[in-house]
Amino acid sequence: MSSAFEVRGGNRLKGEIIPQGAKNEALQIISAVMLTPQKVTITNIPDIVDVNLLIELLGDAGVKINRISRDTCEFQADAVDLKYLESPEFKKKSGKLRGSVMIAGPLLARFGRAFIPKPGGDKIGRRRLDTHIIGFEKLGARFVYDADDNYFRLETAGGLKGTYMLLDEPSVTGTANIVMAAVLAEGTTTIYNAACEPYLQQLCKMLNRMGARISGVGSNLLSIEGVKELGGCEHSMLPDMIEIGSFIGLAAMTQSEITIKNAGVENLGIIPEKFRQLGIQLEIQGNDIYIPSQDSYEIQTFLDGSILTISDHPWPGFTPDLLSIVLVVATQAKGSVMIHQKMFESRLFFVDKLIDMGAQIVLCDPHRAVVIGLGRQHPLRGITMSSPDIRAGVSLLIAALSAEGKSTIQNIDQIDRGYQYIDERLRKLGADIKRV
């Protein structure tokens, strides 16, 4: 497999692009098929490494999988092999994929035991599993940590029991995992400080179609009345809001005219508004987003004239996954902005590469960076660089597409983990990008 992108920047792109299905939703929804022995059909599945690995993992564990097309799959978990889930093969494979933690809730609910490897995935600081495990414990599960092979073993004596819990953080994956465990628990579970991202709302709606009784969907207070069993259903993923934000940023940086089709506009929350604060024009046309070609864009200030700060926050605040995109886009704006990454401590450590490309950025500490927009007076210049995580990888790709000269981006399997056929799709818009 190719391990680098070679990009020649400076082309103005033009055309339409359709966002893939949401990666972060897919990992939860596909795990939920383990909750029922009946058939579940899922459409708009993104064809990306992380999601395909999870599907493969379920297949290895005995789930019947019928891949109808590239983005549609039928799952039937009527013969799950619990012995495989204790095997060294499962430990090795699931350890590579952070999303594998999501099958713990369904397994615990349906079979009374589950296994969680110590998480892999992005190197962006500590990604704790405490919220998941404390939630399972409150539902009545016991856990043992095996330090020799970095493995959590969870089991219940006499099934899970509904309870009240206040989460220490509104973790999206933590909330999803606890919800999936609670739907089959005895009695009522109340989760306060629950995450309420659109992905989580999608999961709750799907579980309700399967026969679960979840109320409060879309708020941070969920109430789940346990049921005895769940049935099959059909479900379609939302478009990926991170990809949509990435394309808005790409259009602005490369002075391109791009239409993002089928963007699921009602589920984007504050995202379009944050790009408008950077001075980017965009028009919502039905369910599409049209970004006209702009020669320049100017960052707004606060009403009192002070420097704009853009920070991440749990939904309905701004998603941390788009901060690296906003940071890159700000390098060519007029004006300055403070980027404050509150939720992860190493996500800004790719800015050294942007500085090497000629951007003016002051990294204040692991959480904050001030970007001094160059207003296109000095275009970025192409360099060779490596991608540290999925979102930084795409930010560097956007920088390279706007830069003068040739850039080489190494370690692109990080980008492939989250963005399907990104090079092919950008070439259709006129980008000069190839795998080498």
Helices and strands as residue ranges (DSSP letters): E 4-8, E 14-17, H 23-31, G 32-35, E 39-43, H 49-60, E 64-69, E 72-76, G 84-86, H 88-95, G 98-103, H 104-111, E 113-117, H 130-138, E 141-146, E 151-156, E 164-166, H 172-182, E 188-192, H 198-209, E 213-215, E 221-225, E 233-236, H 241-253, E 257-260, G 265-267, H 271-277, E 283-285, E 288-291, E 308-311, G 320-322, H 323-330, E 334-340, H 351-356, E 360-365, E 368-374, E 384-386, H 390-402, E 406-410, H 413-416, H 422-428, E 432-435
